[in-house]
Amino acid sequence: MEISTKRKVGGIVVENFRTAKVFTAHGIDFCCNGGISLEEACEKNSVDMETLLIELDQVTQMQDSTNYSSLDLSQLIDHILNHHHRYVENTIPALKIYLDKLEKVHGEKHPELSEIRKEFYSAANALTAHMKKEELVLFPYVKAMEDSKAKGFPLSKPHFGHIDHPIQMMESEHETEGDRFKNISALSNGYTPPADGCQTYKVTFALLEEFELDLHTHIHLENNILFPKAKVLFQHINS
């Protein structure tokens, strides 16, 4: 598949999810800043365009196991809940334990651990609250809209008024957490443990990196697929 340099980064990932790994490897944000073109992304991140295009072409030749853009909204929400929300909930406790231990044992020699721990605790608290808002407010309403359209019954106006309001809030919070993990990555030298790092050090940094990668995927599915479709559906049932 030939990819135009004018294509939006987020759109490329929507069309073929495997391209996400290529963008992540080159430090290109396909979720919060997926609205910029491939050309702009390469210039912004000092990435060689020809190399990137070759790598993107290689992954687009592979069979994609799941076409997330083809799922209906309820299926996509269930996937986000079962895979990404649960991952965050299940991973936060272990990372807190590891980061507490690292700061206690290695904090004097590696003062950056204190800031990494602080940033992760802030992210954990913010993401926990963020996901609850999605689970209790936005996601149920999106499912109700889809049900309303399928069964032909009217749906009352939500208490938040227009769907743009909660979506804008979610997108703003996504950007905040994306920036927070950029800082964690910088503080940890790209999740590279120091030469004197113990096994817990290595496991913690590997888990932090995995957490960020999952967050990128999580945000992408919402910002670039779920939210745009939910806006279209909202306009349809309120027209």
C-alpha positions, 0 to 999 in steps of 0.5 A: 500500500502506497502511503502519501506523505500528506496523510494524517498519522492517526488516519494511517493507524486507523486504516492499519493498526500495525503501523502503530508500532512503527510510529512508536519506535520513531517517537511519533505520537499517533494518538494525542497528536495524530492529526498532523501529516506524515511529513509534519511528523517526520520533520517534528521528530527528525525522522528520515521519511524514506526509512519510515515509509519503507517500514510502514510498507512492510507492516501494511503487507501483513494481515491485520488480525483486528480491524477496529474501525469496522467494529460497532461502537458497543463492541469497540467500547467492550474491547477498550474496557476489557483490554485497556481499562482492565490492564491499567487497573491490574498494572497500577498496584504492581508498578506502585510497589516496584517504584516504592522499592526502587526509590527506597533502595536506589533513590539516593544514587538515582534521584530521578526515581523520586520524580518518576514515582511522583509522576506515575502516582499522579498518572495512576490517580488521574487515569483511575478517575478518567476511566470511571468517568468514561465507564459511568457517563460517556460509554453508557450514553454512546451504547444507548445511542447505538441501541436507540438507532438500531431499535428506533426509539427516541433517546432523551438528552444527556445531562451533559448537553452535547456529546462534544463536552465530555469528549473534549474533556476526555481528549484533554485528559488524554493529552495530559497523560500522554505528556506525563509519560513523555516526561517519565520516558525522558526521566528514565532515559527511554526506560533504560535501566542504569548499569548498576540497576538490579532485576527489579529496576529492569522489570520496573522500567520494562513495565513502565514502557509497556504501560505507556505503549498500552496507553498509546493504543488505548488513546488511539482507539478512543480519539481516532475511532470511537469519539469521531464515530460517536459524534456522527451518531449523536448528530444523526439521532438529534437531527 
